[in-house]
Amino acid sequence: MQPDGSSRPGLRPGPKPRLSRQKIINAAIDLGIEQVTVNAVAAVLNAAPGSLYRYIDSLDDLIVAAVETVFSATPLPPLDGGWRTYLETEAATRFDLLQRYAGLLPESGAGLAGAAGRRFEELVRGLVSLGFDLDEAVLAVDAVIDLIHDGASQIARLHDPRHPERLSAAMTESLARYSPDVRAAVERIIAAPKDHLWRKLAILLDGIAARPENEALPFRGEGRDG
């Protein structure tokens, strides 16, 4: 009986490599994209920083790959709920991503913009399939993304990162400038910032629905689907 290849003398399975590109990317995501450095990722993996460069080209390469992984693991909204639900779902999904991965906020650099841009185009194509004119689809997706990114950024700046129970110095200074009634209204926003953001999103979507130059498109009318 012929022995199989695994039992031949001198052929022992070698140890699996401890590092891989995907392991490095996953470590970067777990660490938090905004905190990623090659040294920090290497420390998490208990590896020498130089060994990571066998799998990544640079820190930028690693961050772009991490962002692409986050976006690719995040499904696009379903189309069957209509255009408004489609945009509301993307807004909620994106807000949750920005809360978990603050490093997505700037989307600075060609690589990050490219990773985010692919999702942007997919979202636009989704709206076009729902009856939007291409220019209107770009306008709608861009407006929703801008609103959510700006809102997430503002929420992140509300509190002192070293003492999350306290308002940031900038926010405290701003409140001091307001008259008592306006300050009270702003404080209500601070107490429920996500609710405030979602009210702003509703106003934006109502505005998209009401644009008079597009009355012929199927998403006009009462501002709701169907």
N, C-alpha and C positions, 0 to 999 in steps of 0.2 A: 504494500500500500504506500503510495507516495505521500510524504508529509506535505501539509499545506505550507504556504509561504510564511505563515506566522511562526512555524515551529522550526524553521531552518536555522542551523547553528550560525551564530554571529549576527543575526538580524533581530535585534531587540527593539521594540518600539521606544522611540526617544521621548523625552518629556515634552508635553505640549507647551508651546510658547506662552509665557505668563502674560505678556502684553499683546494687544491687538489694537488696530485702529478703533474698532467699535468700543472696546473696553475703555480706551482713553476718552472717546467722545462721551460715553455714558458717565464717566467720572466727572467730566467737565459740566455736564448737565446737572448732576447731583450736587456738585459744589455750588452751582449758581453761576450763570453765564457772566453776570456782572462782576464776579470775583475771580474769574479764571485767569491764572497765569500758568506757565509751564511748570514752574516750581511747585505751585499749589496742587496741581493735578498729579504731579509725580509723587508728592508726599502722600496723597490719598491712596495711590496705587503702590506705595512703598517701593518706588523705583527711582533710579537715577534720572535726573532731568534730561540728560543727554540721550538716554535710551528711547525717549518718546519721539525723537526726531527720526527714528527709523520708520515711523508710521505717520507722522504729520510733517508738513513742510515748514510751518511757522505757527505762531500763536493765532494770527488771523485765520489761517487755514483751519485750526481747531475750532475757533469760535463760529466761523461760517458753517462748519460741519455740524456743530451742536445746534445752531439755529435751524438748519435744514432738517435735522433729525426731529426736532420739536415740531416743526410745521408738518413734516411728512407723517408724523404719528397722530396728527390732529385731523380728523375727517372734516371735509367740507360740509356745510349745512345741507340737509335734504331739500330738494326742490319741490316736493309735493305739497308743502304748506303754503306756497305762494311767495311773492316777492318780499312782503313785509316780515313774515316769519323767518324767511331766509336771512335777511339782514339782521334781524333781532338775534337770531341764533349765532350768527358770526360775531356780533358785538359781544354777546355773553361769553362765547368761547375765547375770543381774543382778550377780553378783560381778565378772565381766569388765567390765561397764559401770562399776561403781564404781571399779575399778582404773584405768580409762582416764579417767573423768570424776569426779574427787573432789567436784566441786561438786554432784553428785546426792545426796551423803550426807545433808545436812540435810533436804532436801525442805521447807524452811521457806517460809512465805508461801503465800497462797491460790493463786497461780498455779502454783507448783511442785507443791503438793499436788493441784491439779486435773489437771495433766498426768500425774502418777503415778497419780492416782485412776482415770483412764480405763483404764489398763492393769490396775490392781487389779481393777476390775469385770470386765474381759474374762477375767482369770484365774479369777475366781470362777465366771463363767458356764461356763467350760471344765470345772471340777470338777463343777458341777451336771449337765452333760451326761454326765459319767462316773458319775453315780449318787449324788453327795453331796447331802445335805440342804443347803439354802442357808446356814443358820447354821454348819454344820460346814465348808462350803466357805470362808466368810469367815474362820473361825477358822484353818483350815489355811493359807490364803494369807497371812494376817496374820502368823502365827507364822513361816513360812518367810522372809518379807520382813524381819521384825524381826531374825531370827537372822543373815541374810546382811548386812544393813546394820550391825548391831552388830559382827559379825566383821570386816567390811571396815574399819570405823572403828578397831577395836582394832589391826588389822594396820598401818594407816596411822600409828598412834601409837607403834609399836614402836621405830622408829629416828629418829635425829636428822635432820630434813630437810636440814640444812646439811652433814651428814656421814653419808650413808646407811649407811656401813660400821659406824657406832657405834650402840649402843642409845641411846634417848632418856634424858635425865636422870631422868624419872619412872619409866621401866622399870628403870633401874639401881638407883634408890632402893628400888623395890618388891622387887627380887630380894634386896637386902641384908637385908630383914626376915625372909626365910624361913629355916627350918632347912635344913641342907645337902641332905637327901633331897628335900624339897619344891622347893627351888630347882633341883635337877637335873631334876626332872620339868617344871618351868616352862620351863627352858632347852631341853628337848627340844621343847616346844610352839613356842617362839620359833624354833627351827631349821627347823620345818616348819609354819608357822601355818595354811596352807590345808588341809593334811591334818587338823589338829586341828579346823578349822571343819567339814570334811566328816564327821568322826566325830560331831560334835554334831548335824549335819543328819540323820544316820542314826538317832540316838537319837530325835530329834523325829518323824521319819516312822514309826519303830516305834511310838511313842506314839500317833500318829494312827490307825494300823492297829489298835491294841489297845483303843481306847476301847469299853468294854462296852455303853454305852447305844446303840451304833449297830450291833449285831451283825447286824441285818437288811440293812444296806447292802452292796452288792456288793464294796466294797473291804476288807471285814473278813477274818478267817481267819488265815492265816499271816503277814500283814503284807506280802505281796508280791502283785503283779498275777497274775491268772489263777488 
